[in-house]
Amino acid sequence: DKADIGVTGLAVMGRNLARNFAHHGYVVAVHNRTEERTNQFMDDYRDEGSFLPSGSVQDFVASLNRPRKAIIMVKAGGPTDAVIEELAAHMEPGDMIIDGGNANFADTRRREAALKERGLLFVGSGISGGEEGALNGPSIMPGGDAEAYKTLGPLLEDISAKVDGTPCCVHVGPDGAGHFVKMVHNGIEYADMQLIAESYDLLRQAQGLAPAEIADVFREWNQGELESYLIEITAEVLGHVDAETGKPFVDVVVDQAEQKGTGRWTVQSALDLGVPVTGIAEAVFSRALSGHPEQRAAARALAGPNGTAAHANLVEDVRRALYASKIVAYAQGFDQMVAASEEYGWDIDLGAMATIWRGGCIIRARFLDRIREAYDADRRLPTLLVDPTFAEALTAAQDSWRRVVATAATIGVPTPGFSSALAYYDALRRDRLPASLVQGLRDFFGAHTYRRVDRDGSFHTDWSADRSESPA
Ligand code: NDP
């Protein structure tokens, strides 16, 4: 008998995904470049279900039922291309290659087009939830041909997380749509974590709370509208004490945040699409700033504020600022999906994205139900901020939000996430923006022309002569 599905790449993600399929009753072919890992896998997990191990790619492909479905869980980039090539060489038209790694969506578009030429179906699929999710139910964001999803979808939905009985897996759209959405998911995750970090910093610097006390604050916040996986694990990490020194764990960790690239990709794509994802960008830049110890050491001598700020109810104000800034960061991420969907012809269903992020993935949160409801009520919402529920939440939060940003500036605690989110909110609200002055300057030095509020067409003022205006 042959396998229903195969997994090649048996590191932590692939291994757990293979076990997840087996736990759901599927026969799973398993393969890894270094055979030792496959043998280890069989030693450890053979009793958990039906596995068909192979030592070569050829045998692995041959062990799959047609149409073949092979999931690649190897390092993104070159290794993924190499494995695709090896699999494709042994496959037949109608077979499917699924890349579950963190591929760049542009690579996925390229790979999908190339394999289509050869009659193979390529599904670039975002998988979120880390090793725990892969084993017990991740959030899955498959792109690619709708035909492929018909046969593959039911298997993926089966092993995905479920919220209220709904699978956290849906066909996102053609070619790179799945990996794009996974990328934005990760970008939002960066923003979320930055806002959480700023909240912690303020509670510690402005309120003088100890990490263990802040852990309690987060635990309490997790009972309300902020309820989410990231808030939950923040309480865990802040409450953790280093066994060796007896100090709070956060105080023994080097304060330089690393990144593997999906946040940077999100911002790069947003720049290309012209979508202001300030929350994600500030998060990426904050990590970059943290990673320059020489500059930070040199700058330590720079002057800081002398003042202190009396701030009543700071904890509650920070909670509200966090919620409001989070709404902004998500709204921006969803805007980016709208823009990409138009640019690449993907027709992404935003409500469905909120739905599949409710469980399994790192940004899973109660909050995503509100986003789903917002898009259910109005598919063409110009921005999440104006959905009545979110508009009301922002109204309720804005005084706190402004006080928090003011306090942070007064005492010199950097809050780029909170501050930029508030600036975005205020800019979007404005009747008139100073962009009109920017247009005037551009016309002055570069004859770049401008449009008028009272007439159609483009105009240029002859700045160097009599300053008369003419149609451009
Ligand atoms: P790694 O990214 O650490 O990759 C290790 C695997 O890749 C091993 O099986 C290794 O085989 C294989 N590999 C590397 N180079 C090649 C090559 N040239 N040819 C064939 N196989 C190769 O594994 P993870 O499980 O951490 O992640 C897998 C994918 O899932 C990655 O794309 C990652 O970005 C993504 N992902 C990871 C998450 C996580 O939490 N870790 C979450 C979501 C997605 P060998 O044993 O022979 O070295």
Residues whose N, C-alpha, C, O or C-beta is under 5 A from the ligand:
A	BS01	NDP	G9 L10 A11 V12 M13 G14 R33 T34 R37 M73 V74 K75 A76 P79 A82 V83 G100 G101 N102 I127 S128 G130 E131
